[in-house]
């Protein structure tokens, strides 16, 4: 049995097991700690990894989602485990009273694999998350020979209530055709390409299928003030990157509402405080 099939069998065995309630602290002392308590503490510590990149509205005044970065570089052996961890984090936020949508990137070769799609479907169903909280990040358009399997897999994900995000829009004609055909909910533009004039406002305007389209434009890698200006110029809906805020742990995500740049603007222009009589 191959490593991939063993991992898939493990996921199948867990598919009816409900997600465990996430603990904020293990509470166990280090001295005289039992093996079970030590494993629980290590599991809790692992969940505090700095791996969730916050996504904000264009002004940075509202947290609108999160990108689970470990999946961008996950190997085939890590993919299902990382995907499960991403779902568990979204569930943790949901149980904590925060509706924070999470984008979970998946490589194209996994999308056209029926084994992977079966496993991902089981994990999504087992998470019992509301529609709209789970987004599937897609990195490339499919090859012509794989287009039918690719499309069928994405439609299957959509039937489960998963939102579709195209992660690396570069402006190519085949990308525009694929985005239009699949009616993606999110399209991500690397603002470093805007610096080099590789993506223009006119090109982005083609992404909005109609004034009533649900498609949202995301500006990624916002690292300079110029990137934020360009994002405003091409009228993106959401921004993320180092200028907005660095990646955080799952618990830290619960504590934020606005971005680093919004906090800086607020400190320069504080809102007037009411006096003791309630008047400004």
N, C-alpha and C positions, 0 to 999 in steps of 0.2 A: 504494500500500500504506500502510495506516495505521500510526502509531507503535506501536500495541498489537500489530498483526500482525507488524511487524518484530521486536519484542522476543520474541514467541512463537517466531518462526522461529529466532532466535538461541538460545533455550533448547533447541529441538528439535535444533539442530546440536550442542549441548553435552551432550545427554542420555547419550551413550555414553562421554563423557570422564570418567575417574575424578577424584575430588577431589584436588587437589594437596596434598602434604605441607606443613603450615604451619611456617614458620620462626619461631624465637624472636627472631632478630636478622638483619639483612641482612648485617652484617659488612663493608659496603663503605665506603671512605673518601669523604668529601664532596668532596675536591679531586681532580680528574681522573676523576670518576666517569663511567662510561659511561651511555648512555641506558637500556639494559636494566637495569643495576643501580639506576639512579635510579627507574625504574618499579617495580622490586621493592621498594625501600625505601619508596616512597610507598604501595604496596599494603599492606606490613606495618604502616606507621604508621596507615593507615585502619582496620586490623583491631584496633587498640588503642583505638578509640573507647569512651567510657564509656557503654555502651548496654545492659548486661545487668543486670537487677535481680534480686538473689539472693532466693530463697524458702527459708524455714526451717520446721521444725516449730514448733508453737505456743510451746514453751519457748525457741525460738531456739538450741537446742543442736546442731542438725544441719542442714546444707545439703541441701535436698530438690529444688531445681530452679532455673529461671531464666526470667524473662520478657524477651523480646527487644523492647525498647521502640521502636526505630525503626519497626517495622511498625505501631504504633498510629497513626502520622501519615503513613505512606507514601502517595504519590500512585499513581495507576494505572500510570504509567510506571516507578515505583520498586519496585512491589510484588514482581515476580518476582526482581529483583536482590537486594532485601532478604531475601526468603525464602531464596534461595540462600545468602546470607551467614549467615543464622541456622542453616541446616543445616550449613554448613561449620564454624561454631563448635562445634556439638554434636559433630560428627565430630572436631574438634580436641581437645575434652575427652575423648572416648572413646579416642582414640589415646594420650592422655596418661595413661590409666589411671583417669580419673574418670568415673563414670556419672552425669552431671548432665542430667536431662531438661530440655528447652527448650520453652517455650510460644511459638508463633509466631502472633500474631493476624492474622486475615484478614478484610477487610470482607465484609458479606453479599452485595453485588452481585458480588463476585468468586466467591463460592461457587456462585451460581446460573449462572455463566458456564461453559459447557462448555470454551471455550478456556483459561480460567484453570485449571480443574480438570485438564485434560489436561497443562498445563505443570507444575502443582504435583505431579501424580502422577509425571511424568518425573523431576523434581528429587528427590523422596523416594526413588524406586527407585534412582536413580543414587547417592544418598548411602550406600546399603548399611548403614544404621544398624540396630541391633537394635530389635525391637518394644518400645515403651514409652519410648523416648527422645525422640520427637517428639510434641508436643501442638499441636493446632490450636485457636486462640482464636477464639471466635464471639461477636460483639458483641450481636446482636439475634435475636429470633425472626423467622421468615419471614412475609411477607404471605401471606394465603390463596391468592392466585393463583400464588405462587412456591413454595408449601410442598412440592409433589411434587419439583420440581427440587432444592430445598434438601436435602430428606431423601435423595434419591438420591446427591447429591454427598457428603454426610457419610458415608453408608454405604460409598461407594467409598473414602473416606479411611480409614475404619475397617478395611476389608479389607486395606489396606496396613500395618496395625499402628499407625495414628496414634490417639492419645488425643484425646477431644473435651472442650473446656473452654468453659463458658458464662461470659463475662467480666464481665457487668454485671447481675447478678441484682438485681431491685428488689422482688420479692415479688408481682408480678402473677400472676393466675390462668393467663393464657395461657403465661407463662414456666414455671410449675410443670408444666403439662400437657406442654409441649414437652420439658422436662428429663426428665420421667418417661418420655415416649415414646421418646426417643433414648438414655436411660440414660447420661447424661453422666458421664465419669470425674472431672471437676472443675467446681466451681461457685464463682465468685468474688463476694464480697460487699464492697462499699465500706464501710469502717468509719465513714466520715463520715456515712453514712445511719443507722448505729446510734446515733451521737451524737444525731441528731435524732429518734430513736425511730421511724424509718420502717421498720426491719426488727427484728423481735423474735425471741427464742429459740424461741417457739412456731412462728413462720413457718419458721425454719431447720430445725426438727424434721421438717417435711414433706419436706424435700429428701432425707432419708435413707430410701431406699426400703425397706430392711430392715436388720436387724443385720448381715447378711452382704453388704450392698451394697458395691461397689467405689467408689462415689461419694465423693469427698473435698471438703471445704469449705475454701475459701481466703479469708483475710481480706486485702483489699488496702488501700492507703493507711493503713497503721498508722503514725501520726505522733505520737500522744500515749500516755502511760502508760494513760490511760483507754481508749484503743482496744484496748490489749493486754488490759486487764481485761475488756472487753466480748467480745473474741475468746475468752477463756477461758470466759466465762459461757455463750456460745452453742456452746461445744465445737467450735471449728473445728480442722481438722487442720494447716493451714499458714498462715503469715503472711508478708507482705512489705510494705515501706514504709520511710520515712525513719528511723523509730525502730529498725527491725531492722538495716538497712544501706542506704546509698545505692548507686545503680548503679555497676557496675565494668566494667573492660575484660575481654576474654575471658581474658587471661593472669592477671589478678588473681583471677578466679573460681577458678582452680586452687589458689590459696594459702589459701583460707578454708575453715573447717569449721563455725564457729558465728557467731552474730549479734553485733551491737554490744551489745545488752542482755544477752546471755548472758556476754559477756566482762566486763561491769560487775559482774554478780552473782558471777562467779567471783573477781574481784579482791576483793570484800567478804568472801567466804566461801571462801578457798582450801582445797583438799583437803590433808589432812595428808601430808607427805612421809615416805617410809620412811627409817630411818637406814641406816648403812653395813652393818648386819647383815641388812637387809631387813625389820626389824620397824618397826611404826608407833609 
